[in-house]
Structure formats: structure tokens, C-alpha cells
Amino acid sequence: MSGDEPFIAAVKPLVDAMGGEILPPDEARDEDVVLAWEGVDVVAVRLPQLADSLDHILAAMERRRGRPLAELDRKAKQEVVRTLEARGAFAVRHGVETVAGALGVSRFTVYNYLNRDKGA
């Protein structure tokens, strides 16, 4: 298994960024993704539900910025909305409401930020 450790270390940041979980391949369910290296199953990745993933993305954005998203200025909040739109956050059920809550703004404001970018 020690030869697998560099592979696992390489994929771990990606799995963490998605809010996923790394498991032994023999614990994989049908919905999990099993990663193989040189023809051998090395690790299984359990991806989160989309709504959980959005919460994970918002928390990561807060950590990166070093403060709650609600404390950002308007321009920074617009940038967050653009980033989240590019990542598909608003395709998730209640995505706008979740993002609005994290930003400390109304749903209407989030829609305005989205429409503003489309009009530009």
C-alpha cells in the first residue's frame, strides 16, 4: 500500500476541495468513483450531494478570504457570485437562497449580481 500513498496524496486536495471522502476501494458503493493506478484499484471517492458541496465551497471561500462572506464589500460579493455561477452553484436547488444567506444579502440582490454580469 505504501506505493499508493503518493497517488492518494496527489488526489486528496481535489477530493477535499469538492467536499468528498476518500475510502478504501473495497468499501465503494455503486455511486462512488473508484480510482485505479496502473490497473489496480487504489482508492474510492465518495462525492457529496450537490447541496452539501455548495456549503463546502462557501466555507472554503470564507477560509480563503479569512472572514465571513457577509463581511465582504459589494464588489467582493459580486466576485463571489461570479465564481459560484461559474462553478454551477445556482443549478443546485435553493442555491440562490443558500448563497444569499452566506453573503448576508437578499435573493433579489444575488439575482441582480447575476443579471448585471449577463448585461455587461
CYANA upper distance limits for C-alpha pairs under 8 A (distance plus 0.5 A):
  1 MET  CA      5 GLU  CA      7.43
  3 GLY  CA      7 PHE  CA      8.44
  4 ASP  CA      8 ILE  CA      6.75
  4 ASP  CA     42 VAL  CA      7.10
  5 GLU  CA      9 ALA  CA      6.46
  6 PRO  CA     10 ALA  CA      6.53
  7 PHE  CA     11 VAL  CA      6.92
  7 PHE  CA     37 TRP  CA      8.37
  8 ILE  CA     12 LYS  CA      6.42
  8 ILE  CA     42 VAL  CA      8.40
  8 ILE  CA     43 VAL  CA      7.79
  9 ALA  CA     13 PRO  CA      8.07
 11 VAL  CA     15 VAL  CA      6.80
 12 LYS  CA     16 ASP  CA      6.45
 12 LYS  CA     22 ILE  CA      8.10
 13 PRO  CA     17 ALA  CA      6.54
 14 LEU  CA     18 MET  CA      6.86
 15 VAL  CA     19 GLY  CA      6.76
 15 VAL  CA     20 GLY  CA      5.47
 15 VAL  CA     21 GLU  CA      7.12
 15 VAL  CA     22 ILE  CA      7.83
 15 VAL  CA     45 VAL  CA      7.80
 15 VAL  CA     47 LEU  CA      8.43
 16 ASP  CA     20 GLY  CA      6.22
 16 ASP  CA     21 GLU  CA      7.78
 17 ALA  CA     56 HIS  CA      8.38
 17 ALA  CA     57 ILE  CA      7.89
 17 ALA  CA     60 ALA  CA      8.29
 18 MET  CA     47 LEU  CA      7.80
 18 MET  CA     48 PRO  CA      8.09
 18 MET  CA     53 SER  CA      6.81
 18 MET  CA     56 HIS  CA      7.87
 18 MET  CA     57 ILE  CA      7.89
 19 GLY  CA     47 LEU  CA      7.46
 19 GLY  CA     48 PRO  CA      6.64
 19 GLY  CA     52 ASP  CA      8.22
 19 GLY  CA     53 SER  CA      6.29
 19 GLY  CA     56 HIS  CA      6.35
 19 GLY  CA     57 ILE  CA      8.30
 20 GLY  CA     45 VAL  CA      7.03
 20 GLY  CA     46 ARG  CA      5.99
 20 GLY  CA     47 LEU  CA      4.96
 20 GLY  CA     48 PRO  CA      6.03
 21 GLU  CA     45 VAL  CA      6.13
 21 GLU  CA     46 ARG  CA      5.55
 21 GLU  CA     47 LEU  CA      7.07
 21 GLU  CA     48 PRO  CA      8.46
 22 ILE  CA     43 VAL  CA      7.17
 22 ILE  CA     44 ALA  CA      6.35
 22 ILE  CA     45 VAL  CA      5.33
 22 ILE  CA     46 ARG  CA      6.98
 23 LEU  CA     27 GLU  CA      6.99
 23 LEU  CA     28 ALA  CA      7.62
 23 LEU  CA     43 VAL  CA      6.45
 23 LEU  CA     44 ALA  CA      5.50
 23 LEU  CA     45 VAL  CA      6.65
 23 LEU  CA     46 ARG  CA      7.89
 24 PRO  CA     28 ALA  CA      7.65
 24 PRO  CA     42 VAL  CA      7.77
 24 PRO  CA     43 VAL  CA      5.67
 24 PRO  CA     44 ALA  CA      6.24
 25 PRO  CA     34 VAL  CA      6.75
 25 PRO  CA     41 ASP  CA      6.79
 25 PRO  CA     42 VAL  CA      6.77
 25 PRO  CA     43 VAL  CA      5.32
 25 PRO  CA     44 ALA  CA      5.16
 26 ASP  CA     44 ALA  CA      8.48
 27 GLU  CA     44 ALA  CA      8.01
 28 ALA  CA     32 ASP  CA      6.21
 28 ALA  CA     33 VAL  CA      8.07
 28 ALA  CA     34 VAL  CA      7.60
 28 ALA  CA     44 ALA  CA      6.23
 28 ALA  CA     45 VAL  CA      8.23
 28 ALA  CA     46 ARG  CA      8.23
 31 GLU  CA     46 ARG  CA      8.04
 32 ASP  CA     44 ALA  CA      6.89
 32 ASP  CA     45 VAL  CA      6.15
 32 ASP  CA     46 ARG  CA      5.32
 32 ASP  CA     47 LEU  CA      7.30
 33 VAL  CA     44 ALA  CA      6.03
 33 VAL  CA     45 VAL  CA      5.58
 33 VAL  CA     46 ARG  CA      7.06
 33 VAL  CA     47 LEU  CA      8.44
 34 VAL  CA     41 ASP  CA      7.11
 34 VAL  CA     42 VAL  CA      8.00
 34 VAL  CA     43 VAL  CA      6.35
 34 VAL  CA     44 ALA  CA      4.69
 34 VAL  CA     45 VAL  CA      6.70
 35 LEU  CA     41 ASP  CA      6.36
 35 LEU  CA     42 VAL  CA      6.43
 35 LEU  CA     43 VAL  CA      5.94
 35 LEU  CA     44 ALA  CA      6.52
 35 LEU  CA     45 VAL  CA      8.08
 36 ALA  CA     40 VAL  CA      5.55
 36 ALA  CA     41 ASP  CA      4.57
 36 ALA  CA     42 VAL  CA      5.70
 36 ALA  CA     43 VAL  CA      7.56
 37 TRP  CA     41 ASP  CA      6.99
 37 TRP  CA     42 VAL  CA      6.91
 48 PRO  CA     52 ASP  CA      6.46
 48 PRO  CA     53 SER  CA      6.27
 49 GLN  CA     53 SER  CA      6.69
 50 LEU  CA     54 LEU  CA      6.82
 50 LEU  CA     92 VAL  CA      6.95
 51 ALA  CA     55 ASP  CA      7.09
 51 ALA  CA     92 VAL  CA      6.82
 51 ALA  CA     93 ARG  CA      7.85
 51 ALA  CA     95 GLY  CA      8.13
 52 ASP  CA     56 HIS  CA      6.74
 53 SER  CA     57 ILE  CA      6.62
 54 LEU  CA     58 LEU  CA      6.68
 54 LEU  CA     89 ALA  CA      6.85
 54 LEU  CA     95 GLY  CA      8.16
 55 ASP  CA     59 ALA  CA      6.70
 55 ASP  CA     98 THR  CA      8.43
 56 HIS  CA     60 ALA  CA      6.67
 57 ILE  CA     61 MET  CA      6.69
 58 LEU  CA     62 GLU  CA      6.81
 58 LEU  CA     99 VAL  CA      8.32
 58 LEU  CA    102 ALA  CA      7.89
 59 ALA  CA     63 ARG  CA      6.78
 60 ALA  CA     64 ARG  CA      6.62
 61 MET  CA     65 ARG  CA      6.70
 61 MET  CA     69 LEU  CA      8.22
 62 GLU  CA     66 GLY  CA      6.37
 62 GLU  CA     67 ARG  CA      6.02
 62 GLU  CA     68 PRO  CA      5.85
 62 GLU  CA     69 LEU  CA      6.30
 63 ARG  CA     67 ARG  CA      7.19
 65 ARG  CA     69 LEU  CA      8.45
 67 ARG  CA     71 GLU  CA      7.46
 68 PRO  CA     72 LEU  CA      7.93
 68 PRO  CA    102 ALA  CA      8.33
 68 PRO  CA    103 LEU  CA      8.49
 69 LEU  CA     77 LYS  CA      7.78
 69 LEU  CA    102 ALA  CA      6.66
 69 LEU  CA    103 LEU  CA      5.61
 69 LEU  CA    104 GLY  CA      8.19
 70 ALA  CA    102 ALA  CA      6.59
 70 ALA  CA    103 LEU  CA      4.61
 70 ALA  CA    104 GLY  CA      5.21
 70 ALA  CA    105 VAL  CA      8.18
 71 GLU  CA    103 LEU  CA      8.16
 72 LEU  CA     76 ALA  CA      6.32
 72 LEU  CA     77 LYS  CA      6.59
 72 LEU  CA    103 LEU  CA      8.36
 73 ASP  CA     77 LYS  CA      6.74
 74 ARG  CA     78 GLN  CA      6.70
 75 LYS  CA     79 GLU  CA      6.84
 76 ALA  CA     80 VAL  CA      6.77
 77 LYS  CA     81 VAL  CA      6.77
 77 LYS  CA    103 LEU  CA      7.33
 78 GLN  CA     82 ARG  CA      6.75
 78 GLN  CA    113 TYR  CA      6.35
 79 GLU  CA     83 THR  CA      6.71
 80 VAL  CA     84 LEU  CA      6.60
 81 VAL  CA     85 GLU  CA      6.51
 81 VAL  CA     99 VAL  CA      8.41
 81 VAL  CA    110 VAL  CA      7.70
 81 VAL  CA    113 TYR  CA      7.48
 81 VAL  CA    114 LEU  CA      7.63
 82 ARG  CA     86 ALA  CA      6.75
 82 ARG  CA    114 LEU  CA      7.74
 82 ARG  CA    117 ASP  CA      8.24
 83 THR  CA     87 ARG  CA      6.89
 84 LEU  CA     88 GLY  CA      6.81
 84 LEU  CA     89 ALA  CA      5.72
 84 LEU  CA     90 PHE  CA      7.95
 85 GLU  CA     89 ALA  CA      6.03
 85 GLU  CA     90 PHE  CA      6.59
 85 GLU  CA    114 LEU  CA      8.47
 88 GLY  CA     92 VAL  CA      7.99
 89 ALA  CA     95 GLY  CA      6.40
 89 ALA  CA     96 VAL  CA      8.46
 90 PHE  CA     94 HIS  CA      8.27
 90 PHE  CA     95 GLY  CA      5.29
 90 PHE  CA     96 VAL  CA      6.39
 91 ALA  CA     95 GLY  CA      7.27
 94 HIS  CA     98 THR  CA      6.59
 95 GLY  CA     99 VAL  CA      6.60
 96 VAL  CA    100 ALA  CA      6.45
 96 VAL  CA    107 ARG  CA      6.63
 96 VAL  CA    110 VAL  CA      7.28
 96 VAL  CA    111 TYR  CA      8.32
 97 GLU  CA    101 GLY  CA      6.62
 97 GLU  CA    106 SER  CA      8.41
 97 GLU  CA    107 ARG  CA      6.36
 98 THR  CA    102 ALA  CA      6.84
 99 VAL  CA    103 LEU  CA      6.61
 99 VAL  CA    110 VAL  CA      8.24
100 ALA  CA    104 GLY  CA      6.39
100 ALA  CA    105 VAL  CA      5.56
100 ALA  CA    106 SER  CA      6.02
100 ALA  CA    107 ARG  CA      5.99
100 ALA  CA    109 THR  CA      8.26
100 ALA  CA    110 VAL  CA      6.72
101 GLY  CA    105 VAL  CA      6.91
101 GLY  CA    106 SER  CA      7.93
105 VAL  CA    109 THR  CA      6.70
105 VAL  CA    110 VAL  CA      7.76
106 SER  CA    110 VAL  CA      7.13
107 ARG  CA    111 TYR  CA      6.74
108 PHE  CA    112 ASN  CA      6.63
109 THR  CA    113 TYR  CA      6.73
110 VAL  CA    114 LEU  CA      6.76
111 TYR  CA    115 ASN  CA      6.53
112 ASN  CA    116 ARG  CA      6.35
113 TYR  CA    117 ASP  CA      6.97
114 LEU  CA    118 LYS  CA      7.05
115 ASN  CA    119 GLY  CA      6.64
116 ARG  CA    120 ALA  CA      6.77
